[in-house]
Amino acid sequence: MSSESAARAWACVNLEAIAHNLDIARQALPDTELMPVVKAGAYGHGLEPVARRLDNHGISFFGVANVGEARRLQRAGVRTTPFILGPTFPEEREEIVQNGWCCTISTVAEAAHFQSLSALYEKETALHVAVDTGMGREGFLPDQLATAAVQIKGMPNLRIEGIMSHFPAADEDVPFTQNEIGLFTDCAGTLQQYFSLRYRHIAASAGELGYEVPVANLARPGLLLYGVAPMASIYDGVLRPTLSLHARVTLVRELPAGHGVSYGRTHITTAPTRVATIGIGYADGWNRQISNKGARVYINGHYCPMLGRVTMDQIMVDVTDVPGGVQSGDEVELFGTHIPVAEVAAKAGTIVWEIFTGLGPRLPRIY
Ligand SMILES: *Cc1c(COP(=O)(O)O)cnc(C)c1O
């Protein structure tokens, strides 16, 4: 095994599975271009390796969270244009203009700043107008759009090439989302009177799976690429898992009945119990909220229940019933092939997005 395998815990990332899931998204939306979302280190999978694998894979942009991630893509030699999804600080815009990265604007003041920087560097800057159709995070309100468009139209160094919005409740409120699609369609129509819009986009993974948005021609799948469909759908069983989390047993001991396990002694053994200590904890991203929620891990072909609270670097599990026994050094699956990441998220009372992005920098990623 490689030197990384000496680590107590690690994540295995399957780049081919991510490429496969991108192909699934493409097949589902044959007339729509794609912006794979690789923000937050490609949801914990590793920004550079994922972007390099999907680069030149027939995609239009990479969705990133901020300028720092755009810079990392550039340094990694990635050719696809980074698209900065969130608002930008004034001091970041010079770099955006000079490198020809793409981003959104939510105010006329931002547009004016991009205009003056673009004039200074003799560049044409491509921007997408964000509209707030319900998310409350960024964008022009729909009724501000026409007035803003008139002002932005007079800025010669800007190329307004897109309109974007974002569903706040695609997986929770169908009527709201359907209404929102109508609103977005109207906004696109308004903006189209002033600019030639090459891109119109609103859907992330849930929107992409659940709704028809005829006006849209670009989609921004994130979670879908990482193997999880946010809405139960035809995609179940078609998407491939992309990341599995592993650790090693560090110690196996026999505890008598009535012995506490872990901080707070929230678990007390009711019978003599063989307890394995495993080298992963909340500092690695094994969420502490999963303590005492019936979580299980997979060791030597068997499911073993977790006991007591997650500690910073270690957890304990009950291996009494593993027929062939368990030894120090044995490999443990926390999630992956045998335990879906969605099960872990549900037990931790959170969402898969947070489980992925919570995986710590200490965990080596093995590709
Ligand atoms: C994170 C994000 C996405 C991707 O969302 P998923 O639900 O993971 O597909 C798309 N668009 C925007 C604006 C985002 O912030």
The ligand as an SDF file (V2000), in Angstrom:
LIG
                    3D

 15 15  0  0  0  0  0  0  0  0999 V2000
  -23.5370   25.2410   -4.3420 C   0  0  0  0  0  0  0  0  0  0  0  0
  -24.2880   25.7980   -5.4780 C   0  0  0  0  0  0  0  0  0  0  0  0
  -24.7230   24.9610   -6.5170 C   0  0  0  0  0  0  0  0  0  0  0  0
  -24.6260   23.4570   -6.4690 C   0  0  0  0  0  0  0  0  0  0  0  0
  -25.6200   22.9690   -5.6130 O   0  0  0  0  0  0  0  0  0  0  0  0
  -25.9560   21.4090   -5.4520 P   0  0  0  0  0  0  0  0  0  0  0  0
  -27.2070   21.4060   -4.6640 O   0  0  0  0  0  0  0  0  0  0  0  0
  -24.8250   20.7990   -4.7070 O   0  0  0  0  0  0  0  0  0  0  0  0
  -26.1010   20.8340   -6.8070 O   0  0  0  0  0  0  0  0  0  0  0  0
  -25.3120   25.5540   -7.6160 C   0  0  0  0  0  0  0  0  0  0  0  0
  -25.4830   26.8970   -7.6800 N   0  0  0  0  0  0  0  0  0  0  0  0
  -25.0890   27.7180   -6.6920 C   0  0  0  0  0  0  0  0  0  0  0  0
  -25.3210   29.1980   -6.8190 C   0  0  0  0  0  0  0  0  0  0  0  0
  -24.4940   27.2070   -5.5510 C   0  0  0  0  0  0  0  0  0  0  0  0
  -24.1320   28.0280   -4.5610 O   0  0  0  0  0  0  0  0  0  0  0  0
  1  2  1  0
  2  3  1  0
  2 14  2  0
  3  4  1  0
  3 10  2  0
  4  5  1  0
  5  6  1  0
  6  7  2  0
  6  8  1  0
  6  9  1  0
 10 11  1  0
 11 12  2  0
 12 13  1  0
 12 14  1  0
 14 15  1  0
M  END
$$$$
